[in-house]
Structure formats: C-alpha cells, structure tokens
C-alpha cells in the first residue's frame, strides 16, 4: 500500500518532476534571436565577423550565419545550451569553428555572450586558430519610426516617418523587414517618398532596405553602394543610421544621396 501511494503521488505531480531527467532549459534561458559575433585571434588584432539568427528548442540550438572568416557565404550553426553552458559549431564550407561560453547563473537571458573559439586549418582559414569571441543580440525592430534624410547633394533635409516590422526568427542567416515611409519638409527630390514602401533584410546589426514607389518600381535603397556608410542598427533596436541613394528615374524623382537616421520610440 505504501508503494502504491508513492506511485500515485509521483504521477499527480509529474509536472513538478519526480525523478525527472528532463534536460530542457529553464524559462528565460532561450538564446534564440539575431546575433552579431566578433572572433578575435590570440596574439592578433584580426577580427572575424559573423551574423545571423539562432533558434533554440529545448537545449538544442540551430541557425545560420553569414560567414566572415576567409570565405563568403552562409553556413549552418548547431549546438547546445543548457541555460549556462553554450557550445556552438559554425560550419564554413567544411571548416568548423567551435565556440564555447559559460554564462553566469541566472543571466541566461542576457543580450551579451563571450567565450573561447578554435578552428583547425582548412580551406577558408589556412592555419589553426584559437581566440576569444563575443556576441551581441540585436533587439527586433517593430513599430513606428521618425527621422531625417540629410542630402549630400544640396537638397537639404527631409523629415521622415513610417513603420518597420521584422519578420519571425526561423534560424536563417537573416530575417525579412518591411514597412512604409513618408517624407515631409525640405525640397522633395522624389515625390514618390510620400507613398513609398520598404522591403529588405537584417542580419546582426546590418540592414539592407529597398524603397518602392506606388507603381511597384524601385526608387532607392539603403545603404548606398560601398564605400558609403552601411546601415547599422543599435543593439537595443532604438536607432538606425545609414547612407542612402535615390537614382534619378524621372522628373518626379530627380535623385539624391546622403545620410539617414531613424529613431524607434
């Protein structure tokens, strides 16, 4: 009878675990999201940059990063995270980068991670390397913005408002971004800005956005081609700075380029 009582009690509180060996991470310890990584080799100032999204299920982590160590492209990410100990493997065309980190207890929801990395000689990096790595999680963009477009072509300053929404994290190297933008004030170099839509992508801190007029044709983009400033989002997701360019496509859009600053309240 005593054994039966124990069994009944164990079943009734199964959700609280009775001899449970479940290794899934605790609430708040999920590291899913958009990450910007910097890998620094020991005894070197060389920094390799990776960016992309991680997706966690239980203690299993998957994702994809835009690669930054010798080879260009996208590589898969696999690993584990138990709420404190993180192990990731980034595959760069057959050359694996092993990343590890130990987070202080209770800080699993942090927006910053740092640890050690190593890689053997391979096709992308021709020598064995070890060093340190850091990662910053970029807060998703969502909602209204206001800002300005400052012309470098003598067209003054335009005030802009609009919205940007970031698509879901699916563990890809980037996520979609879409929205609208409206300009006011200053010499209007492109009347289409009163009805423009925006589509693009974000990976880590870097964005690429295209502007489209009411007939669906592309009228501009951020950032402008290199060497102009890239489109960079702050880690807290509150501001975006970038260069921009609007080619001359008609009398209604005479073209311009300059710098853009957006603030998300």
ChimeraX attribute file (.defattr): number of C-alpha atoms within 10 A of each C-alpha:
attribute: neighborCount
match mode: 1-to-1
recipient: residues
	/A:1	6
	/A:2	6
	/A:3	7
	/A:4	9
	/A:5	9
	/A:6	11
	/A:7	12
	/A:8	11
	/A:9	11
	/A:10	15
	/A:11	12
	/A:12	12
	/A:13	10
	/A:14	12
	/A:15	9
	/A:16	10
	/A:17	12
	/A:18	13
	/A:19	8
	/A:20	9
	/A:21	7
	/A:22	8
	/A:23	10
	/A:24	14
	/A:25	18
	/A:26	13
	/A:27	9
	/A:28	12
	/A:29	20
	/A:30	21
	/A:31	23
	/A:32	19
	/A:33	21
	/A:34	30
	/A:35	27
	/A:36	22
	/A:37	23
	/A:38	18
	/A:39	24
	/A:40	20
	/A:41	18
	/A:42	12
	/A:43	8
	/A:44	8
	/A:45	8
	/A:46	12
	/A:47	16
	/A:48	15
	/A:49	19
	/A:50	23
	/A:51	26
	/A:52	30
	/A:53	28
	/A:54	26
	/A:55	20
	/A:56	20
	/A:57	14
	/A:58	16
	/A:59	19
	/A:60	16
	/A:61	23
	/A:62	21
	/A:63	25
	/A:64	23
	/A:65	29
	/A:66	23
	/A:67	22
	/A:68	19
	/A:69	16
	/A:70	12
	/A:71	13
	/A:72	12
	/A:73	11
	/A:74	21
	/A:75	22
	/A:76	20
	/A:77	25
	/A:78	18
	/A:79	19
	/A:80	18
	/A:81	24
	/A:82	19
	/A:83	25
	/A:84	16
	/A:85	15
	/A:86	20
	/A:87	19
	/A:88	21
	/A:89	22
	/A:90	24
	/A:91	18
	/A:92	25
	/A:93	16
	/A:94	11
	/A:95	18
	/A:96	19
	/A:97	18
	/A:98	19
	/A:99	23
	/A:100	20
	/A:101	19
	/A:102	17
	/A:103	17
	/A:104	11
	/A:105	9
	/A:106	12
	/A:107	14
	/A:108	24
	/A:109	15
	/A:110	15
	/A:111	17
	/A:112	17
	/A:113	20
	/A:114	18
	/A:115	17
	/A:116	18
	/A:117	23
	/A:118	18
	/A:119	18
	/A:120	15
	/A:121	12
	/A:122	15
	/A:123	13
	/A:124	16
	/A:125	15
	/A:126	11
	/A:127	11
	/A:128	10
	/A:129	15
	/A:130	19
	/A:131	17
	/A:132	18
	/A:133	22
	/A:134	19
	/A:135	20
	/A:136	20
	/A:137	25
	/A:138	23
	/A:139	18
	/A:140	20
	/A:141	21
	/A:142	18
	/A:143	12
	/A:144	17
	/A:145	21
	/A:146	18
	/A:147	19
	/A:148	17
	/A:149	22
	/A:150	21
	/A:151	19
	/A:152	14
	/A:153	10
	/A:154	11
	/A:155	17
	/A:156	15
	/A:157	20
	/A:158	19
	/A:159	17
	/A:160	20
	/A:161	17
	/A:162	19
	/A:163	18
	/A:164	19
	/A:165	17
	/A:166	18
	/A:167	16
	/A:168	13
	/A:169	19
	/A:170	16
	/A:171	22
	/A:172	22
	/A:173	27
	/A:174	27
	/A:175	21
	/A:176	17
	/A:177	21
	/A:178	18
	/A:179	19
	/A:180	20
	/A:181	21
	/A:182	18
	/A:183	23
	/A:184	15
	/A:185	10
	/A:186	13
	/A:187	12
	/A:188	20
	/A:189	20
	/A:190	22
	/A:191	17
	/A:192	20
	/A:193	22
	/A:194	17
	/A:195	15
	/A:196	24
	/A:197	23
	/A:198	21
	/A:199	18
	/A:200	18
	/A:201	17
	/A:202	26
	/A:203	23
	/A:204	29
	/A:205	23
	/A:206	21
	/A:207	22
	/A:208	19
	/A:209	20
	/A:210	19
	/A:211	25
	/A:212	21
	/A:213	19
	/A:214	13
	/A:215	9
	/A:216	10
	/A:217	11
	/A:218	17
	/A:219	23
	/A:220	26
	/A:221	21
	/A:222	25
	/A:223	26
	/A:224	20
	/A:225	12
	/A:226	8
	/A:227	8
	/A:228	15
	/A:229	17
	/A:230	19
	/A:231	22
	/A:232	19
	/A:233	24
	/A:234	14
	/A:235	19
	/A:236	14
	/A:237	17
	/A:238	16
	/A:239	18
	/A:240	20
	/A:241	21
	/A:242	22
	/A:243	25
	/A:244	26
	/A:245	22
	/A:246	20
	/A:247	15
	/A:248	15
	/A:249	14
	/A:250	10
	/A:251	10
	/A:252	12
	/A:253	19
	/A:254	14
	/A:255	19
	/A:256	20
	/A:257	23
	/A:258	23
	/A:259	21
	/A:260	24
	/A:261	19
	/A:262	21
	/A:263	16
	/A:264	18
	/A:265	11
